């Protein structure tokens, strides 16, 4: 399937590495991307692909019309970085203090550009249209996907595919799952107000830190005692702030955290429980609580039919032992918004470095991946596009 195209992808691999490393050296944070979308747009334009910039704010969308009419397939990559100081000792280390590509978005972008180049050179094999979605701001809430969709990036699209490199899975391993694969991601903040005073006279104060500690502990009972054990949920407090002196009880304290769920009823119940616990626990000690809950990305729910399609294609392209069914994970991804609009699937592709001591998780200062992961990502995208567009109406999906 598409050997000529795959060979071309291999030929331009050094070019993709160069592009990825340039992005890695000059990363840009979510909602501040300026040079990255410009570079992407310039690359696509040079291929003769129709390009729209500023989509949803900072997104770039390329549209390639094949030589034959047909349906429309969208492929998505993200290009924002993270507020992390890179600790890797590599020639292409980030040159921007406190900012690095610590999640592989630079690799996703380069891989998708490679797909665009190969397909643009082989329009005679494309029976339909391919839309290349280069998304900004995946790492923050609200992400760029929702804004890009509202600005028309999925107009006329019949199916969408996405892929994410994994720094901890062996190179080339393809991870798939039908249905829910990544969780809803929400955030909450509890501002606690008490009455400060001298640390030596706590009886004259209303200590917001003690109230906050009790709130924190009580929140741990939500998942263990209020949620059905067979329905996954996470409530994590990640920040507990208050005071800056050893002998002063502060007036206020703040708790911030995240909630991860798949089931909407569970999501609703947890939100209500956090608010009730925060307010009642603080009232019991004479403090007050102000509660703020922000609903983030919905769950990533892969279409069963499209996941089966990509699994079949992956087994044709690669060793079957490298195609894995993965469990659902509690991380979040705004690719979920695309899947709420059109069918599609989101897969993981292994990109672990060869030396175990060099392998670090996503969002770590020493995160890095094997750039060769761009090849299986590119092949999977190309084959999925050709398979979908060549599918006869009412056929069985075989190319």
FENZIPE-V194647 format. One record per backbone hydrogen bond with DSSP energy under -0.5 kcal/mol. NH is the residue of the N-H (numbers start at 0). CO is the residue of the C=O. Records with the same first field share a line. If there is no record, write none. Layout:
# FENZIPE-V194647
NH=CO, CO
This chain:
# FENZIPE-V194647
5=1
6=2
7=3
8=4
9=5
10=6
11=7
12=9
14=11
15=11
16=12
17=13
18=14
19=15
20=16
21=17
22=18
23=19
24=20
25=21
26=23
29=80
31=28
37=33
38=34
39=35
40=36
41=37
42=38
43=39
44=40
45=41
46=42, 43
47=44
48=43
49=62
51=60
53=58
54=58
56=53
57=54
58=54
59=133
60=51
61=131
62=49
63=129
64=62
65=63, 127
66=122
67=125
72=128
73=158
74=130
75=160
76=132
78=134
80=27
81=99
83=81
85=83
86=364
87=364
89=87
92=89
94=24
96=94
98=95
99=81
101=99
107=103
108=104
109=105
110=106
111=107
112=108
113=109
114=110
115=111
116=112
117=113
118=114
119=115
120=116
121=118
122=119
124=121
125=122
126=124
127=67, 125
128=70
129=63
130=72
131=61, 129
132=74, 130
133=59, 131
134=76, 132
143=135, 136
146=142
147=143
148=144
149=145
150=146
151=148
152=147
154=151
156=153
157=71
158=71
159=342
160=73
161=344
162=75
163=346
165=348
171=349
172=169
173=321
174=172, 347
175=173, 323
178=301
180=299
181=299
182=328, 330
183=260
184=296
185=258
186=293
187=256
188=291
189=254
190=188, 289
191=189, 252
192=287
193=250
194=205
196=248
198=246
200=197
203=200
204=201
205=194
207=205, 249
210=206
211=207
212=208
213=209
214=210
215=211
216=212
217=213
218=214
219=215, 216
220=217
221=218
222=218
223=219
224=220
225=221
226=221, 222
230=227
231=229
233=259
235=257
237=235, 255
238=255
240=253
241=242
247=244
248=196
249=247
252=191
253=240
254=189
255=238
256=187
257=235
258=185
259=233
260=183
261=231
266=262
267=263
268=264
269=265
270=266
271=267
272=268
273=269
274=270
275=271
276=272
277=273
278=274
279=275
280=276
281=277
282=278
283=279
284=280, 281
285=282
286=281
287=192
289=190
290=288
291=188
293=186
294=292
295=293
299=181
300=298
301=178, 299
302=343
306=302
307=303
308=304
309=305
310=306
311=307
312=308
313=309
314=310
315=311
316=312
317=313
321=318
322=319
323=173, 321
325=175, 323
328=180
335=332
336=333
337=334
338=334
339=335
340=336, 337
341=337
342=157
344=159
346=161
347=174
348=163
349=172
350=165, 168
351=168
355=353
357=354
358=355
359=357
362=101
363=360
366=363
369=350
370=368
372=369
373=370
374=371
375=371
376=372
377=373
378=374
379=375
380=376
381=377
382=378
383=379
384=380
385=381
386=382
387=383
388=384
389=385
390=387
394=391
